[in-house]
Amino acid sequence: MSTLSKNPAASQARRIAVNAYSRREREPVAAFHQWELAANLLRLAHMAAGTASQ
């Protein structure tokens, strides 16, 4: 199992992304901001796991 799959930030990013996807039609602006947050958290999780792509 990869380090990233055990990373709490990556898990949180996945939960936020799923929530954003479910809100996309009802609240598109809020969903967009959630999507950005998830992307940033996932980027940080990759960096923390040492798997950031250069």
N, CA, C and O atoms as a Tripos MOL2 file, in Angstrom:
@<TRIPOS>MOLECULE
protein
  216   215    54     0     0
PROTEIN
NO_CHARGES

@<TRIPOS>ATOM
      1 N           0.8540   -1.1840    0.0000 N.3       1 MET1
      2 CA          0.0000    0.0000    0.0000 C.3       1 MET1
      3 C           0.8920    1.2360    0.0000 C.2       1 MET1
      4 O           1.8930    1.2870    0.7150 O.2       1 MET1
      5 N           0.5340    2.2070   -0.7840 N.am      2 SER2
      6 CA          1.3670    3.4050   -0.8880 C.3       2 SER2
      7 C           1.2270    4.2900    0.3430 C.2       2 SER2
      8 O           0.2390    4.2230    1.0750 O.2       2 SER2
      9 N           2.2300    5.1090    0.5470 N.am      3 THR3
     10 CA          2.2180    6.0570    1.6660 C.3       3 THR3
     11 C           1.0720    7.0450    1.5080 C.2       3 THR3
     12 O           0.4470    7.4400    2.4930 O.2       3 THR3
     13 N           0.7930    7.4460    0.2640 N.am      4 LEU4
     14 CA         -0.2460    8.4340    0.0190 C.3       4 LEU4
     15 C          -1.6250    7.9080    0.4150 C.2       4 LEU4
     16 O          -2.4670    8.6770    0.8780 O.2       4 LEU4
     17 N          -1.8630    6.6200    0.2390 N.am      5 SER5
     18 CA         -3.1780    6.0760    0.5840 C.3       5 SER5
     19 C          -3.4150    6.0960    2.0910 C.2       5 SER5
     20 O          -4.5620    6.0510    2.5360 O.2       5 SER5
     21 N          -2.3380    6.1630    2.8840 N.am      6 LYS6
     22 CA         -2.4650    6.2340    4.3450 C.3       6 LYS6
     23 C          -2.4510    7.6690    4.8540 C.2       6 LYS6
     24 O          -2.6320    7.9080    6.0480 O.2       6 LYS6
     25 N          -2.2380    8.6210    3.9600 N.am      7 ASN7
     26 CA         -2.0850   10.0220    4.3410 C.3       7 ASN7
     27 C          -3.4460   10.6340    4.6850 C.2       7 ASN7
     28 O          -4.3540   10.6080    3.8540 O.2       7 ASN7
     29 N          -3.6040   11.1840    5.8930 N.am      8 PRO8
     30 CA         -4.8840   11.7780    6.2860 C.3       8 PRO8
     31 C          -5.2970   12.9540    5.3950 C.2       8 PRO8
     32 O          -6.4860   13.1470    5.1430 O.2       8 PRO8
     33 N          -4.3310   13.7350    4.9190 N.am      9 ALA9
     34 CA         -4.6630   14.8640    4.0450 C.3       9 ALA9
     35 C          -5.2290   14.3650    2.7230 C.2       9 ALA9
     36 O          -6.1600   14.9630    2.1830 O.2       9 ALA9
     37 N          -4.6820   13.2860    2.2010 N.am     10 ALA10
     38 CA         -5.1950   12.7090    0.9560 C.3      10 ALA10
     39 C          -6.6030   12.1580    1.1550 C.2      10 ALA10
     40 O          -7.4620   12.3060    0.2860 O.2      10 ALA10
     41 N          -6.8330   11.5280    2.2910 N.am     11 SER11
     42 CA         -8.1790   11.0070    2.5870 C.3      11 SER11
     43 C          -9.1900   12.1440    2.6900 C.2      11 SER11
     44 O         -10.3050   12.0460    2.1770 O.2      11 SER11
     45 N          -8.7920   13.2160    3.3550 N.am     12 GLN12
     46 CA         -9.6740   14.3780    3.4860 C.3      12 GLN12
     47 C          -9.9330   15.0070    2.1210 C.2      12 GLN12
     48 O         -11.0560   15.4170    1.8250 O.2      12 GLN12
     49 N          -8.8990   15.0830    1.2950 N.am     13 ALA13
     50 CA         -9.0540   15.6460   -0.0520 C.3      13 ALA13
     51 C         -10.0550   14.8320   -0.8630 C.2      13 ALA13
     52 O         -10.8760   15.3960   -1.5870 O.2      13 ALA13
     53 N          -9.9910   13.5190   -0.7440 N.am     14 ARG14
     54 CA        -10.9480   12.6670   -1.4590 C.3      14 ARG14
     55 C         -12.3770   12.9140   -0.9790 C.2      14 ARG14
     56 O         -13.2990   13.0000   -1.7900 O.2      14 ARG14
     57 N         -12.5610   13.0270    0.3320 N.am     15 ARG15
     58 CA        -13.9080   13.2940    0.8720 C.3      15 ARG15
     59 C         -14.4370   14.6410    0.3830 C.2      15 ARG15
     60 O         -15.6050   14.7530    0.0100 O.2      15 ARG15
     61 N         -13.5810   15.6580    0.3850 N.am     16 ILE16
     62 CA        -13.9910   16.9870   -0.0800 C.3      16 ILE16
     63 C         -14.3470   16.9510   -1.5650 C.2      16 ILE16
     64 O         -15.3280   17.5600   -1.9920 O.2      16 ILE16
     65 N         -13.5450   16.2340   -2.3420 N.am     17 ALA17
     66 CA        -13.8100   16.1430   -3.7820 C.3      17 ALA17
     67 C         -15.1430   15.4480   -4.0580 C.2      17 ALA17
     68 O         -15.8890   15.8760   -4.9380 O.2      17 ALA17
     69 N         -15.4480   14.3980   -3.3290 N.am     18 VAL18
     70 CA        -16.7210   13.6980   -3.4990 C.3      18 VAL18
     71 C         -17.8770   14.6170   -3.1310 C.2      18 VAL18
     72 O         -18.9010   14.6410   -3.8140 O.2      18 VAL18
     73 N         -17.7120   15.3720   -2.0520 N.am     19 ASN19
     74 CA        -18.7540   16.3130   -1.6430 C.3      19 ASN19
     75 C         -18.9440   17.4010   -2.6950 C.2      19 ASN19
     76 O         -20.0730   17.7730   -3.0110 O.2      19 ASN19
     77 N         -17.8470   17.9050   -3.2320 N.am     20 ALA20
     78 CA        -17.9260   18.9420   -4.2710 C.3      20 ALA20
     79 C         -18.6320   18.4160   -5.5040 C.2      20 ALA20
     80 O         -19.4280   19.1250   -6.1200 O.2      20 ALA20
     81 N         -18.3430   17.1770   -5.8630 N.am     21 TYR21
     82 CA        -18.9830   16.5870   -7.0430 C.3      21 TYR21
     83 C         -20.4950   16.4940   -6.8490 C.2      21 TYR21
     84 O         -21.2640   16.7350   -7.7800 O.2      21 TYR21
     85 N         -20.9120   16.1450   -5.6400 N.am     22 SER22
     86 CA        -22.3560   16.0120   -5.3820 C.3      22 SER22
     87 C         -23.0560   17.3730   -5.3250 C.2      22 SER22
     88 O         -24.2710   17.4430   -5.5080 O.2      22 SER22
     89 N         -22.3090   18.4590   -5.0740 N.am     23 ARG23
     90 CA        -22.8900   19.8030   -4.9830 C.3      23 ARG23
     91 C         -22.8330   20.5710   -6.2960 C.2      23 ARG23
     92 O         -23.3700   21.6750   -6.3800 O.2      23 ARG23
     93 N         -22.1980   20.0180   -7.3170 N.am     24 ARG24
     94 CA        -21.8540   20.7700   -8.5290 C.3      24 ARG24
     95 C         -23.0420   21.4110   -9.2210 C.2      24 ARG24
     96 O         -22.8910   22.4920   -9.7900 O.2      24 ARG24
     97 N         -24.2200   20.7930   -9.1980 N.am     25 GLU25
     98 CA        -25.3790   21.3840   -9.8850 C.3      25 GLU25
     99 C         -26.1720   22.3160   -8.9710 C.2      25 GLU25
    100 O         -26.6850   23.3400   -9.4230 O.2      25 GLU25
    101 N         -26.2740   21.9680   -7.7000 N.am     26 ARG26
    102 CA        -27.0360   22.8040   -6.7600 C.3      26 ARG26
    103 C         -26.3020   24.0840   -6.4090 C.2      26 ARG26
    104 O         -26.8960   25.1620   -6.3820 O.2      26 ARG26
    105 N         -25.0170   23.9640   -6.1410 N.am     27 GLU27
    106 CA        -24.2090   25.1020   -5.6900 C.3      27 GLU27
    107 C         -22.8760   25.1100   -6.4450 C.2      27 GLU27
    108 O         -21.8490   24.7260   -5.8860 O.2      27 GLU27
    109 N         -22.8860   25.5430   -7.7010 N.am     28 PRO28
    110 CA        -21.6620   25.4370   -8.5090 C.3      28 PRO28
    111 C         -20.4750   26.2360   -7.9730 C.2      28 PRO28
    112 O         -19.3360   25.7810   -8.0780 O.2      28 PRO28
    113 N         -20.7130   27.4000   -7.4090 N.am     29 VAL29
    114 CA        -19.5980   28.2140   -6.9090 C.3      29 VAL29
    115 C         -18.9770   27.5540   -5.6750 C.2      29 VAL29
    116 O         -17.7550   27.4470   -5.5720 O.2      29 VAL29
    117 N         -19.8110   27.1190   -4.7540 N.am     30 ALA30
    118 CA        -19.3020   26.4380   -3.5600 C.3      30 ALA30
    119 C         -18.5840   25.1510   -3.9440 C.2      30 ALA30
    120 O         -17.5430   24.8250   -3.3730 O.2      30 ALA30
    121 N         -19.1270   24.4260   -4.8990 N.am     31 ALA31
    122 CA        -18.4970   23.1880   -5.3520 C.3      31 ALA31
    123 C         -17.1310   23.4740   -5.9720 C.2      31 ALA31
    124 O         -16.1770   22.7280   -5.7510 O.2      31 ALA31
    125 N         -17.0380   24.5470   -6.7440 N.am     32 PHE32
    126 CA        -15.7600   24.9170   -7.3500 C.3      32 PHE32
    127 C         -14.7170   25.2010   -6.2710 C.2      32 PHE32
    128 O         -13.5770   24.7490   -6.3760 O.2      32 PHE32
    129 N         -15.1010   25.9440   -5.2400 N.am     33 HIS33
    130 CA        -14.1540   26.2620   -4.1680 C.3      33 HIS33
    131 C         -13.7610   25.0030   -3.4000 C.2      33 HIS33
    132 O         -12.6110   24.8580   -2.9870 O.2      33 HIS33
    133 N         -14.7060   24.1020   -3.2110 N.am     34 GLN34
    134 CA        -14.3760   22.8340   -2.5510 C.3      34 GLN34
    135 C         -13.4080   22.0300   -3.4130 C.2      34 GLN34
    136 O         -12.4770   21.4060   -2.9020 O.2      34 GLN34
    137 N         -13.6360   22.0520   -4.7170 N.am     35 TRP35
    138 CA        -12.7690   21.3160   -5.6380 C.3      35 TRP35
    139 C         -11.3390   21.8680   -5.5730 C.2      35 TRP35
    140 O         -10.3720   21.1070   -5.5660 O.2      35 TRP35
    141 N         -11.2170   23.2030   -5.5250 N.am     36 GLU36
    142 CA         -9.8950   23.8220   -5.3880 C.3      36 GLU36
    143 C          -9.2320   23.4180   -4.0820 C.2      36 GLU36
    144 O          -8.0400   23.1150   -4.0540 O.2      36 GLU36
    145 N          -9.9980   23.4130   -3.0060 N.am     37 LEU37
    146 CA         -9.4700   23.0100   -1.7060 C.3      37 LEU37
    147 C          -8.9760   21.5690   -1.7570 C.2      37 LEU37
    148 O          -7.8910   21.2640   -1.2620 O.2      37 LEU37
    149 N          -9.7660   20.6890   -2.3520 N.am     38 ALA38
    150 CA         -9.3630   19.2840   -2.4600 C.3      38 ALA38
    151 C          -8.0770   19.1490   -3.2690 C.2      38 ALA38
    152 O          -7.1870   18.3810   -2.9030 O.2      38 ALA38
    153 N          -7.9800   19.8890   -4.3590 N.am     39 ALA39
    154 CA         -6.7780   19.8280   -5.1980 C.3      39 ALA39
    155 C          -5.5480   20.2990   -4.4170 C.2      39 ALA39
    156 O          -4.4810   19.6920   -4.5070 O.2      39 ALA39
    157 N          -5.7010   21.3670   -3.6600 N.am     40 ASN40
    158 CA         -4.5760   21.8750   -2.8700 C.3      40 ASN40
    159 C          -4.1810   20.8990   -1.7660 C.2      40 ASN40
    160 O          -2.9920   20.7010   -1.5130 O.2      40 ASN40
    161 N          -5.1630   20.2910   -1.1080 N.am     41 LEU41
    162 CA         -4.8580   19.3040   -0.0710 C.3      41 LEU41
    163 C          -4.1520   18.0930   -0.6640 C.2      41 LEU41
    164 O          -3.2080   17.5650   -0.0760 O.2      41 LEU41
    165 N          -4.6100   17.6580   -1.8250 N.am     42 LEU42
    166 CA         -3.9750   16.5110   -2.4630 C.3      42 LEU42
    167 C          -2.5390   16.8470   -2.8770 C.2      42 LEU42
    168 O          -1.6400   16.0140   -2.7560 O.2      42 LEU42
    169 N          -2.3350   18.0550   -3.3590 N.am     43 ARG43
    170 CA         -0.9810   18.4990   -3.7160 C.3      43 ARG43
    171 C          -0.0770   18.4710   -2.4790 C.2      43 ARG43
    172 O           1.0630   18.0120   -2.5490 O.2      43 ARG43
    173 N          -0.5890   18.9630   -1.3560 N.am     44 LEU44
    174 CA          0.1960   18.9350   -0.1160 C.3      44 LEU44
    175 C           0.4630   17.5060    0.3470 C.2      44 LEU44
    176 O           1.5480   17.1970    0.8390 O.2      44 LEU44
    177 N          -0.5280   16.6420    0.1880 N.am     45 ALA45
    178 CA         -0.3480   15.2420    0.5800 C.3      45 ALA45
    179 C           0.7380   14.5890   -0.2670 C.2      45 ALA45
    180 O           1.5500   13.8200    0.2470 O.2      45 ALA45
    181 N           0.7570   14.8920   -1.5670 N.am     46 HIS46
    182 CA          1.8000   14.3590   -2.4370 C.3      46 HIS46
    183 C           3.1680   14.8610   -2.0000 C.2      46 HIS46
    184 O           4.1390   14.1040   -1.9650 O.2      46 HIS46
    185 N           3.2320   16.1390   -1.6700 N.am     47 MET47
    186 CA          4.5070   16.7040   -1.2380 C.3      47 MET47
    187 C           4.9600   16.0510    0.0640 C.2      47 MET47
    188 O           6.1380   15.7300    0.2270 O.2      47 MET47
    189 N           4.0260   15.8550    0.9880 N.am     48 ALA48
    190 CA          4.3610   15.2370    2.2630 C.3      48 ALA48
    191 C           4.8170   13.7880    2.0790 C.2      48 ALA48
    192 O           5.6610   13.2930    2.8260 O.2      48 ALA48
    193 N           4.2520   13.1200    1.0830 N.am     49 ALA49
    194 CA          4.6200   11.7340    0.8260 C.3      49 ALA49
    195 C           5.8810   11.6250   -0.0180 C.2      49 ALA49
    196 O           6.3870   10.5270   -0.2510 O.2      49 ALA49
    197 N           6.3840   12.7640   -0.4750 N.am     50 GLY50
    198 CA          7.5920   12.7430   -1.2830 C.3      50 GLY50
    199 C           7.3530   12.2880   -2.7080 C.2      50 GLY50
    200 O           8.2720   11.8130   -3.3750 O.2      50 GLY50
    201 N           6.1040   12.4340   -3.1860 N.am     51 THR51
    202 CA          5.7880   11.9770   -4.5400 C.3      51 THR51
    203 C           5.3670   13.1270   -5.4430 C.2      51 THR51
    204 O           4.7320   12.9080   -6.4740 O.2      51 THR51
    205 N           5.7160   14.3510   -5.0610 N.am     52 ALA52
    206 CA          5.3370   15.5080   -5.8860 C.3      52 ALA52
    207 C           6.0550   15.4240   -7.2260 C.2      52 ALA52
    208 O           7.2630   15.1910   -7.2850 O.2      52 ALA52
    209 N           5.3040   15.6170   -8.2860 N.am     53 SER53
    210 CA          5.9230   15.5760   -9.6120 C.3      53 SER53
    211 C           6.5290   16.9350   -9.9320 C.2      53 SER53
    212 O           5.9510   17.9760   -9.6220 O.2      53 SER53
    213 N           7.6580   16.9090  -10.5320 N.am     54 GLN54
    214 CA          8.3650   18.1490  -10.8810 C.3      54 GLN54
    215 C           8.2290   18.4340  -12.3430 C.2      54 GLN54
    216 O           8.7560   19.4360  -12.8280 O.2      54 GLN54
@<TRIPOS>BOND
     1     1     2 1
     2     2     3 1
     3     3     4 2
     4     3     5 am
     5     5     6 1
     6     6     7 1
     7     7     8 2
     8     7     9 am
     9     9    10 1
    10    10    11 1
    11    11    12 2
    12    11    13 am
    13    13    14 1
    14    14    15 1
    15    15    16 2
    16    15    17 am
    17    17    18 1
    18    18    19 1
    19    19    20 2
    20    19    21 am
    21    21    22 1
    22    22    23 1
    23    23    24 2
    24    23    25 am
    25    25    26 1
    26    26    27 1
    27    27    28 2
    28    27    29 am
    29    29    30 1
    30    30    31 1
    31    31    32 2
    32    31    33 am
    33    33    34 1
    34    34    35 1
    35    35    36 2
    36    35    37 am
    37    37    38 1
    38    38    39 1
    39    39    40 2
    40    39    41 am
    41    41    42 1
    42    42    43 1
    43    43    44 2
    44    43    45 am
    45    45    46 1
    46    46    47 1
    47    47    48 2
    48    47    49 am
    49    49    50 1
    50    50    51 1
    51    51    52 2
    52    51    53 am
    53    53    54 1
    54    54    55 1
    55    55    56 2
    56    55    57 am
    57    57    58 1
    58    58    59 1
    59    59    60 2
    60    59    61 am
    61    61    62 1
    62    62    63 1
    63    63    64 2
    64    63    65 am
    65    65    66 1
    66    66    67 1
    67    67    68 2
    68    67    69 am
    69    69    70 1
    70    70    71 1
    71    71    72 2
    72    71    73 am
    73    73    74 1
    74    74    75 1
    75    75    76 2
    76    75    77 am
    77    77    78 1
    78    78    79 1
    79    79    80 2
    80    79    81 am
    81    81    82 1
    82    82    83 1
    83    83    84 2
    84    83    85 am
    85    85    86 1
    86    86    87 1
    87    87    88 2
    88    87    89 am
    89    89    90 1
    90    90    91 1
    91    91    92 2
    92    91    93 am
    93    93    94 1
    94    94    95 1
    95    95    96 2
    96    95    97 am
    97    97    98 1
    98    98    99 1
    99    99   100 2
   100    99   101 am
   101   101   102 1
   102   102   103 1
   103   103   104 2
   104   103   105 am
   105   105   106 1
   106   106   107 1
   107   107   108 2
   108   107   109 am
   109   109   110 1
   110   110   111 1
   111   111   112 2
   112   111   113 am
   113   113   114 1
   114   114   115 1
   115   115   116 2
   116   115   117 am
   117   117   118 1
   118   118   119 1
   119   119   120 2
   120   119   121 am
   121   121   122 1
   122   122   123 1
   123   123   124 2
   124   123   125 am
   125   125   126 1
   126   126   127 1
   127   127   128 2
   128   127   129 am
   129   129   130 1
   130   130   131 1
   131   131   132 2
   132   131   133 am
   133   133   134 1
   134   134   135 1
   135   135   136 2
   136   135   137 am
   137   137   138 1
   138   138   139 1
   139   139   140 2
   140   139   141 am
   141   141   142 1
   142   142   143 1
   143   143   144 2
   144   143   145 am
   145   145   146 1
   146   146   147 1
   147   147   148 2
   148   147   149 am
   149   149   150 1
   150   150   151 1
   151   151   152 2
   152   151   153 am
   153   153   154 1
   154   154   155 1
   155   155   156 2
   156   155   157 am
   157   157   158 1
   158   158   159 1
   159   159   160 2
   160   159   161 am
   161   161   162 1
   162   162   163 1
   163   163   164 2
   164   163   165 am
   165   165   166 1
   166   166   167 1
   167   167   168 2
   168   167   169 am
   169   169   170 1
   170   170   171 1
   171   171   172 2
   172   171   173 am
   173   173   174 1
   174   174   175 1
   175   175   176 2
   176   175   177 am
   177   177   178 1
   178   178   179 1
   179   179   180 2
   180   179   181 am
   181   181   182 1
   182   182   183 1
   183   183   184 2
   184   183   185 am
   185   185   186 1
   186   186   187 1
   187   187   188 2
   188   187   189 am
   189   189   190 1
   190   190   191 1
   191   191   192 2
   192   191   193 am
   193   193   194 1
   194   194   195 1
   195   195   196 2
   196   195   197 am
   197   197   198 1
   198   198   199 1
   199   199   200 2
   200   199   201 am
   201   201   202 1
   202   202   203 1
   203   203   204 2
   204   203   205 am
   205   205   206 1
   206   206   207 1
   207   207   208 2
   208   207   209 am
   209   209   210 1
   210   210   211 1
   211   211   212 2
   212   211   213 am
   213   213   214 1
   214   214   215 1
   215   215   216 2
@<TRIPOS>SUBSTRUCTURE
     1 MET1         2 RESIDUE 1 A MET
     2 SER2         6 RESIDUE 1 A SER
     3 THR3        10 RESIDUE 1 A THR
     4 LEU4        14 RESIDUE 1 A LEU
     5 SER5        18 RESIDUE 1 A SER
     6 LYS6        22 RESIDUE 1 A LYS
     7 ASN7        26 RESIDUE 1 A ASN
     8 PRO8        30 RESIDUE 1 A PRO
     9 ALA9        34 RESIDUE 1 A ALA
    10 ALA10       38 RESIDUE 1 A ALA
    11 SER11       42 RESIDUE 1 A SER
    12 GLN12       46 RESIDUE 1 A GLN
    13 ALA13       50 RESIDUE 1 A ALA
    14 ARG14       54 RESIDUE 1 A ARG
    15 ARG15       58 RESIDUE 1 A ARG
    16 ILE16       62 RESIDUE 1 A ILE
    17 ALA17       66 RESIDUE 1 A ALA
    18 VAL18       70 RESIDUE 1 A VAL
    19 ASN19       74 RESIDUE 1 A ASN
    20 ALA20       78 RESIDUE 1 A ALA
    21 TYR21       82 RESIDUE 1 A TYR
    22 SER22       86 RESIDUE 1 A SER
    23 ARG23       90 RESIDUE 1 A ARG
    24 ARG24       94 RESIDUE 1 A ARG
    25 GLU25       98 RESIDUE 1 A GLU
    26 ARG26      102 RESIDUE 1 A ARG
    27 GLU27      106 RESIDUE 1 A GLU
    28 PRO28      110 RESIDUE 1 A PRO
    29 VAL29      114 RESIDUE 1 A VAL
    30 ALA30      118 RESIDUE 1 A ALA
    31 ALA31      122 RESIDUE 1 A ALA
    32 PHE32      126 RESIDUE 1 A PHE
    33 HIS33      130 RESIDUE 1 A HIS
    34 GLN34      134 RESIDUE 1 A GLN
    35 TRP35      138 RESIDUE 1 A TRP
    36 GLU36      142 RESIDUE 1 A GLU
    37 LEU37      146 RESIDUE 1 A LEU
    38 ALA38      150 RESIDUE 1 A ALA
    39 ALA39      154 RESIDUE 1 A ALA
    40 ASN40      158 RESIDUE 1 A ASN
    41 LEU41      162 RESIDUE 1 A LEU
    42 LEU42      166 RESIDUE 1 A LEU
    43 ARG43      170 RESIDUE 1 A ARG
    44 LEU44      174 RESIDUE 1 A LEU
    45 ALA45      178 RESIDUE 1 A ALA
    46 HIS46      182 RESIDUE 1 A HIS
    47 MET47      186 RESIDUE 1 A MET
    48 ALA48      190 RESIDUE 1 A ALA
    49 ALA49      194 RESIDUE 1 A ALA
    50 GLY50      198 RESIDUE 1 A GLY
    51 THR51      202 RESIDUE 1 A THR
    52 ALA52      206 RESIDUE 1 A ALA
    53 SER53      210 RESIDUE 1 A SER
    54 GLN54      214 RESIDUE 1 A GLN
